[in-house]
Amino acid sequence: MATPPQKPKSAIGRDFLPREHGATAMLLTPFLSAAILARQVRWPELGALVAIVCALAIKDPLVVIARQRLVWKQEHSETRTAMRYAAIESVILAGSGLVLVAARGWVPFLPLFLGAGFFTVLAVMINVRNRQRSEWFQVASAAALTSTSLVACISVRGSVADWCWWLWLLCALQAAAGIFVVHARLDAMVAARKGQTADGDSRRAALLSQAVLIVAALFFAFRGRFWIAAALMLAATCYLMELRRQRLGTSLQIPLKRVGQRALALSTIYALMIVAGLW
Protein backbone atom coordinates (compact mmCIF):
# COMPACT_ATOMS: atom_id res chain seq x y z
CA MET A 1 0.00 0.00 0.00
CA ALA A 2 1.38 3.36 -0.97
CA THR A 3 2.37 5.73 1.81
CA PRO A 4 0.53 9.05 1.59
CA PRO A 5 2.86 11.98 1.03
CA GLN A 6 3.67 13.90 4.18
CA LYS A 7 3.43 17.64 4.36
CA PRO A 8 6.74 19.38 4.80
CA LYS A 9 7.49 20.46 8.29
CA SER A 10 7.22 24.11 7.32
CA ALA A 11 3.63 23.49 6.31
CA ILE A 12 2.49 21.70 9.41
CA GLY A 13 4.39 23.84 11.88
CA ARG A 14 6.98 22.72 14.40
CA ASP A 15 7.32 22.31 18.09
CA PHE A 16 9.07 24.94 20.19
CA LEU A 17 10.79 22.81 22.80
CA PRO A 18 14.20 24.10 23.93
CA ARG A 19 16.98 22.71 21.73
CA GLU A 20 19.86 24.86 22.97
CA HIS A 21 21.51 22.26 25.17
CA GLY A 22 24.25 24.62 26.30
CA ALA A 23 21.72 27.20 27.44
CA THR A 24 19.66 24.52 29.17
CA ALA A 25 22.76 23.35 31.06
CA MET A 26 23.57 26.95 32.07
CA LEU A 27 20.01 27.26 33.35
CA LEU A 28 19.69 24.02 35.29
CA THR A 29 23.21 23.45 36.68
CA PRO A 30 23.28 26.59 38.91
CA PHE A 31 19.70 25.91 40.01
CA LEU A 32 20.49 22.35 41.08
CA SER A 33 23.75 23.47 42.71
CA ALA A 34 21.89 26.05 44.78
CA ALA A 35 19.24 23.49 45.68
CA ILE A 36 21.97 21.21 47.04
CA LEU A 37 23.70 23.99 48.94
CA ALA A 38 20.40 25.10 50.49
CA ARG A 39 20.51 21.74 52.39
CA GLN A 40 16.75 21.48 52.54
CA VAL A 41 13.85 20.79 50.25
CA ARG A 42 10.80 23.05 50.03
CA TRP A 43 7.80 22.72 47.74
CA PRO A 44 8.26 26.20 46.15
CA GLU A 45 11.38 24.79 44.48
CA LEU A 46 9.14 22.87 42.09
CA GLY A 47 7.35 26.07 41.11
CA ALA A 48 10.70 27.77 40.65
CA LEU A 49 11.95 24.96 38.40
CA VAL A 50 8.83 25.10 36.23
CA ALA A 51 9.12 28.89 36.02
CA ILE A 52 12.73 28.95 34.84
CA VAL A 53 12.14 26.20 32.25
CA CYS A 54 9.14 28.08 30.85
CA ALA A 55 11.09 31.34 30.85
CA LEU A 56 13.67 29.66 28.61
CA ALA A 57 11.16 27.85 26.41
CA ILE A 58 8.95 30.86 25.71
CA LYS A 59 11.68 32.74 23.87
CA ASP A 60 11.48 30.73 20.62
CA PRO A 61 7.73 31.14 20.02
CA LEU A 62 8.00 34.83 20.91
CA VAL A 63 10.76 35.22 18.31
CA VAL A 64 8.49 33.72 15.64
CA ILE A 65 5.59 35.98 16.67
CA ALA A 66 7.87 39.05 16.63
CA ARG A 67 9.21 38.14 13.18
CA GLN A 68 5.65 37.73 11.94
CA ARG A 69 4.75 41.20 13.18
CA LEU A 70 7.96 43.04 12.28
CA VAL A 71 9.65 41.20 9.41
CA TRP A 72 7.47 38.80 7.47
CA LYS A 73 4.95 40.26 5.05
CA GLN A 74 2.92 37.05 4.70
CA GLU A 75 1.75 34.75 7.46
CA HIS A 76 4.07 31.79 8.04
CA SER A 77 2.75 28.36 8.88
CA GLU A 78 4.58 28.16 12.22
CA THR A 79 3.10 31.41 13.56
CA ARG A 80 -0.13 29.82 14.80
CA THR A 81 1.81 27.06 16.53
CA ALA A 82 4.09 29.65 18.10
CA MET A 83 1.11 31.62 19.40
CA ARG A 84 -0.35 28.46 20.93
CA TYR A 85 2.93 27.56 22.63
CA ALA A 86 3.42 31.12 23.87
CA ALA A 87 -0.11 31.21 25.32
CA ILE A 88 0.29 27.90 27.15
CA GLU A 89 3.74 28.76 28.47
CA SER A 90 2.56 32.20 29.58
CA VAL A 91 -0.22 30.63 31.64
CA ILE A 92 2.18 28.13 33.21
CA LEU A 93 4.72 30.88 33.85
CA ALA A 94 2.12 33.10 35.50
CA GLY A 95 0.87 30.21 37.63
CA SER A 96 4.39 29.33 38.75
CA GLY A 97 5.05 32.98 39.59
CA LEU A 98 1.90 33.14 41.71
CA VAL A 99 2.99 30.00 43.55
CA LEU A 100 6.36 31.57 44.36
CA VAL A 101 4.81 34.86 45.45
CA ALA A 102 2.28 33.04 47.64
CA ALA A 103 5.09 31.11 49.31
CA ARG A 104 7.75 33.81 49.73
CA GLY A 105 6.11 37.14 48.93
CA TRP A 106 6.70 39.33 45.89
CA VAL A 107 9.53 41.50 47.28
CA PRO A 108 12.45 39.02 46.95
CA PHE A 109 11.33 37.86 43.51
CA LEU A 110 10.48 41.27 42.01
CA PRO A 111 14.04 42.11 40.77
CA LEU A 112 14.34 38.64 39.23
CA PHE A 113 10.93 38.85 37.56
CA LEU A 114 11.75 42.28 36.12
CA GLY A 115 15.19 41.15 35.02
CA ALA A 116 13.79 38.02 33.36
CA GLY A 117 11.14 40.05 31.55
CA PHE A 118 13.65 42.62 30.32
CA PHE A 119 16.11 40.00 29.15
CA THR A 120 13.39 38.01 27.35
CA VAL A 121 12.41 41.12 25.37
CA LEU A 122 16.08 41.82 24.63
CA ALA A 123 16.69 38.23 23.51
CA VAL A 124 13.66 38.30 21.22
CA MET A 125 14.78 41.53 19.55
CA ILE A 126 18.36 40.29 19.19
CA ASN A 127 17.10 37.10 17.53
CA VAL A 128 14.76 39.01 15.22
CA ARG A 129 17.79 40.98 14.03
CA ASN A 130 19.82 37.75 13.74
CA ARG A 131 22.46 39.01 16.20
CA GLN A 132 22.13 36.07 18.59
CA ARG A 133 25.66 34.87 17.73
CA SER A 134 27.19 37.98 19.24
CA GLU A 135 29.76 36.98 21.85
CA TRP A 136 28.81 39.75 24.24
CA PHE A 137 25.11 38.98 24.01
CA GLN A 138 25.88 35.33 24.78
CA VAL A 139 28.02 36.39 27.76
CA ALA A 140 25.09 38.48 29.00
CA SER A 141 22.89 35.42 28.44
CA ALA A 142 25.27 33.35 30.57
CA ALA A 143 24.94 35.84 33.42
CA ALA A 144 21.15 35.82 33.06
CA LEU A 145 20.79 32.04 32.81
CA THR A 146 23.07 31.27 35.75
CA SER A 147 21.02 33.62 37.94
CA THR A 148 18.62 30.68 38.40
CA SER A 149 20.77 29.90 41.43
CA LEU A 150 19.21 32.98 43.07
CA VAL A 151 15.71 31.74 42.26
CA ALA A 152 16.42 28.37 43.87
CA CYS A 153 17.87 29.98 46.99
CA ILE A 154 14.98 32.39 47.46
CA SER A 155 12.39 29.66 46.90
CA VAL A 156 13.94 27.67 49.77
CA ARG A 157 15.18 30.34 52.20
CA GLY A 158 13.14 33.41 51.29
CA SER A 159 16.30 35.45 50.63
CA VAL A 160 19.65 35.19 48.87
CA ALA A 161 22.36 33.68 51.06
CA ASP A 162 25.94 34.94 50.84
CA TRP A 163 27.15 31.68 49.31
CA CYS A 164 24.58 32.03 46.53
CA TRP A 165 26.09 35.28 45.26
CA TRP A 166 29.43 33.50 44.99
CA LEU A 167 27.78 30.54 43.26
CA TRP A 168 26.19 32.81 40.67
CA LEU A 169 29.47 34.62 40.01
CA LEU A 170 31.48 31.43 39.71
CA CYS A 171 28.97 29.76 37.39
CA ALA A 172 28.78 32.87 35.21
CA LEU A 173 32.59 33.12 34.98
CA GLN A 174 32.93 29.53 33.82
CA ALA A 175 30.06 29.83 31.34
CA ALA A 176 31.43 33.05 29.84
CA ALA A 177 34.91 31.57 29.48
CA GLY A 178 33.43 28.58 27.67
CA ILE A 179 31.50 30.83 25.28
CA PHE A 180 34.67 32.62 24.16
CA VAL A 181 36.42 29.28 23.61
CA VAL A 182 33.54 28.01 21.47
CA HIS A 183 33.60 31.18 19.36
CA ALA A 184 37.34 30.75 18.86
CA ARG A 185 36.70 27.21 17.57
CA LEU A 186 33.93 28.34 15.23
CA ASP A 187 36.13 31.09 13.79
CA ALA A 188 38.99 28.62 13.33
CA MET A 189 36.68 26.15 11.56
CA VAL A 190 35.38 28.80 9.16
CA ALA A 191 38.90 30.01 8.41
CA ALA A 192 40.13 26.45 7.84
CA ARG A 193 37.39 25.82 5.27
CA LYS A 194 38.43 28.95 3.39
CA GLY A 195 42.13 28.16 3.67
CA GLN A 196 42.70 31.32 5.67
CA THR A 197 44.06 32.22 9.09
CA ALA A 198 41.42 32.80 11.74
CA ASP A 199 40.85 36.29 13.05
CA GLY A 200 42.66 36.51 16.37
CA ASP A 201 40.05 38.63 18.17
CA SER A 202 37.95 35.72 19.47
CA ARG A 203 41.08 33.80 20.44
CA ARG A 204 42.47 36.77 22.38
CA ALA A 205 39.13 37.18 24.15
CA ALA A 206 39.18 33.46 25.03
CA LEU A 207 42.72 33.71 26.42
CA LEU A 208 41.77 36.78 28.44
CA SER A 209 38.78 34.96 29.92
CA GLN A 210 41.08 32.12 31.01
CA ALA A 211 43.39 34.64 32.65
CA VAL A 212 40.38 35.87 34.63
CA LEU A 213 39.69 32.30 35.80
CA ILE A 214 43.31 31.87 36.88
CA VAL A 215 43.32 35.16 38.80
CA ALA A 216 40.08 34.11 40.50
CA ALA A 217 41.65 30.75 41.36
CA LEU A 218 44.61 32.48 43.01
CA PHE A 219 42.21 34.71 44.95
CA PHE A 220 40.29 31.76 46.37
CA ALA A 221 43.48 29.80 47.06
CA PHE A 222 44.77 32.77 49.07
CA ARG A 223 41.52 32.72 51.06
CA GLY A 224 41.90 28.99 51.73
CA ARG A 225 38.96 27.92 49.52
CA PHE A 226 40.93 25.21 47.76
CA TRP A 227 38.01 23.33 46.20
CA ILE A 228 36.89 26.51 44.46
CA ALA A 229 40.45 27.36 43.43
CA ALA A 230 40.89 23.85 42.03
CA ALA A 231 37.60 24.11 40.08
CA LEU A 232 38.65 27.40 38.50
CA MET A 233 42.10 26.05 37.62
CA LEU A 234 40.53 22.91 36.15
CA ALA A 235 38.23 24.97 33.92
CA ALA A 236 41.05 27.29 32.82
CA THR A 237 43.38 24.34 32.09
CA CYS A 238 40.77 22.47 30.05
CA TYR A 239 39.89 25.58 28.07
CA LEU A 240 43.56 26.38 27.41
CA MET A 241 44.07 22.82 26.18
CA GLU A 242 41.07 23.24 23.90
CA LEU A 243 42.50 26.48 22.50
CA ARG A 244 45.77 24.67 21.83
CA ARG A 245 43.94 21.84 20.03
CA GLN A 246 42.21 24.39 17.83
CA ARG A 247 45.55 25.01 16.10
CA LEU A 248 45.45 21.44 14.77
CA GLY A 249 43.49 20.80 11.60
CA THR A 250 42.42 17.34 12.75
CA SER A 251 40.92 18.76 15.93
CA LEU A 252 38.76 21.16 13.95
CA GLN A 253 37.12 18.18 12.25
CA ILE A 254 35.71 16.89 15.55
CA PRO A 255 31.88 17.13 15.45
CA LEU A 256 30.49 20.03 17.47
CA LYS A 257 28.19 17.59 19.27
CA ARG A 258 31.23 15.85 20.74
CA VAL A 259 32.77 19.20 21.68
CA GLY A 260 29.52 20.10 23.41
CA GLN A 261 29.51 16.82 25.33
CA ARG A 262 33.01 17.52 26.61
CA ALA A 263 31.97 21.02 27.64
CA LEU A 264 28.93 19.62 29.47
CA ALA A 265 31.10 17.11 31.33
CA LEU A 266 33.50 19.88 32.36
CA SER A 267 30.70 22.16 33.57
CA THR A 268 29.20 19.30 35.60
CA ILE A 269 32.52 18.48 37.30
CA TYR A 270 33.15 22.18 37.85
CA ALA A 271 29.75 22.65 39.47
CA LEU A 272 30.29 19.68 41.80
CA MET A 273 33.65 21.09 42.90
CA ILE A 274 32.13 24.52 43.49
CA VAL A 275 29.38 22.94 45.58
CA ALA A 276 32.03 21.15 47.63
CA GLY A 277 33.91 24.41 48.07
CA LEU A 278 30.84 26.35 49.21
CA TRP A 279 29.41 23.59 51.42
N, C-alpha and C positions, 0 to 999 in steps of 0.2 A: 504494500500500500504506500502510495506516495506521501511524503511528509509535506504538510502545507508550508508554504514559505513564511518565514518569520519576519516580522517588521523590524527594521533596523532600530537599534537602541535609541537613536536620536528621535525616532518617531513615537516610541512608547514611553519616553521619559527615562529617568534613572533614579537610583536611590541616592540619598545624600548622607550616608553614613561616613564617619571620619575615616579617611584613608592616609592621613599624614601620621605615620607611625612615630616619627621623631617627635612631633608636637604632642602626640598622645602620651609618650613616655615622659616628656617634660612636664606634662600636666599631672600625671598620676604618681610618679616617683616621689616628688616632694610631699604630696598629700599623704601617701602611705608612710613616708618617713616621719612626718609630723604626728600621724596617728599612733605610730609606735612610741615615739618619744613622749607623747602625752600620758602614756602608761595607764590609760583607762579607756573604756569603751562607753560611748553615750549614743543614744538613738539619733540625735541630730546629725551625727556623722554621715548617716545614710542619706539624709536630705542634702547635705553638703556635697556628697559624692555625685548624686544625681544632678545637682545644680551645675557643677563644674563640667561634667560631661556634656550636658545640654548647651552650656555656654560655648563649648568648643564646636559642637555639632551644628549649631544654628548658623554659623558663619557661612557655610557653603550655600545653603538655600537663599540666604539674604544677598549673597553676591549675585546669584542668578536673577533675583527679583530686581536688584539695583541695575544690573546690565539691561534688563528688559525695559526699565523706565528711562535709563539715561543713554544707552548705547544703541540697542537693537531697534530697528524701525518696524520690523514685523514680529509678531508673537512667535516665540520658540516653543517647541513641544515640551521642554522640561520646565517651563515657567509654572504651569499649574501644579506639577509635582512639587516644585520648590515651595510654592505658596502653602501647600498642604503640610509639608514637613515643617515649615517655619511656624505655622499656626499651632501644630501639635507640640512642637518643642517650646514654643512661647508659653503655652498653658502649663506644661510640666515645669518649666523654669520658674514661672510665677508661683506655682504651688510649692515648689521646693524652697523658694525664697520666703514664703509665708511660714513654712514649717520652721525655718531657721530663726526668723524674727519672733515667732511665738515662743521658741525655746530660749533664746538669748537676748531678745530685744533688738531694735533696729539700729541703735547707736554704734555698736562695734562693727556691724556689717555694712553700714552706710558708705564708708570710703571705698570698700571693696566692690560694692554694687555699682557705685558711680564710676570707679575705675574700669570695671568690666564692661559697662555700657559704652564708655568713651572709647575703649580699645576695640570693641566690636565694630563700632562705626568706622574707626580709623582703618581697621583691617579690611572691611568691606570696600571702602573707597580706594585703598591701595591695590586691592585685587581687581577692581573695576578698571583701574588704570594700568594693570599688568605690571605693577612695580613690586610684587610680592617677593621677588628674588633679591631685593635689596638687602645687603648684609646688615645694615644698621636697623632696618625694620625688623629683620629676623632676630637681632640681638634684643631689641625692645620686646619682641614677642616672647623671647626666652625669659625676660624679667617678668612679663605679665603671666606667663603660664606657670612659672615656678612659684608664683605668689599663692598658689593653692595650698601651700603649707600653712599660710596664715588662716585660710578658711577652715582647715582641719583643726587648727589649734583653738580658734574661737568657738567652733561648734562643740568642742569638748570642755574647754575651760572658761569660756565667756570673755576671754581677753587674749592678747598675744603675749606669750611668755618670752623672756629674754632669749632663750635658746632658739626660739622660732625665727627671730630676726636673723640670727647667724645662719640658721638652716637655709632660709630664703637666699641670703647673700651667697652662700657657698654653692648652692644648686645653680643659681643664676650665673656665677662665674664659670663653672664647669660647662654649662650649656652654651654660653657665649663663646668660650674657647673652642668648643667642638664645631660650632657654626662656621667660624673663620677657617678651620682646618678643612671642612667640607667644601667651602668655596674655593680654597686653594686647589683642591683636587679637581673640582669641576673646571676651573680655568686651565689647569694643566692638561686635562683630557681634551678640551676643545683645541688648545694650542697644538697638542700632539697630532690630532686629526688633520690639522692644516699644515703640519710640518713647520710650525713656528715655535718660538720661545714664549712661554707663558708670561703674561704681565705680572710683575713682581709685587703689585700693590696688595693683592689678597694674601700672598705668602708673607709679606712683611707684617700685615695685620695679624696673621695667625701666629707668627713668632712673638709679636708683642703681647698677644693674649697669653701665651705660655709663660712669658716673663712675669706677667701679673700673677699667674698661678704660683710660680716659684717664690716670688716675694711674699705672697700670702702664706705659703708653706713655712717660710723662715719666720714669719711673724708668729704663727701658731706654735712652731717648735720652741721659740723663745719664751712663749707663755706656758710651755709644758703641756700643750694639747697635741700629743704626738700622733694619735690616730688621725686627727684632722690634717696635720702636717703631712703624714704619710699618704693620705688620700689625695691631697693636692699635688704632691710630688708624683704619685702614680699617674694621675691624669696628665700632668705636664709631660712626663716621660713618654707615655703612650702616644700623645699627640705629636711630640717631637720626632718619635720614630716613624709615625705616619707621614709627616712632612718630608722626612728623609726618603721614605719609600716612593714618594711621589716623583722623585727625580729619575726613577727607573721606569722604562717604558713598559716592562712586563707588569709592574704593579698597577699601572693605569688601566690595564685590561681586566682587572678584577671587577666583577659585577657590583654595582652600587648596592644591591640587596645584601651582599656579603659584607660590604663596608659598613652598612647600617647595622647589621647584626653584631659586628665587633664593637661598634659605638654603643649599642644598647647594653652589651655585656659590661663594657667599661663603666657606663653610667650606673648600672646596678651595683657593681662592686664598690664604686665610689660612694654611692648613697649609703650602703651598708657600713662602710668605714666612717662616714660622717655621723651616722646614727650612733655608732660605738663611741665616737669622740665626744658627742654631746650628751651621752647617757648620764 
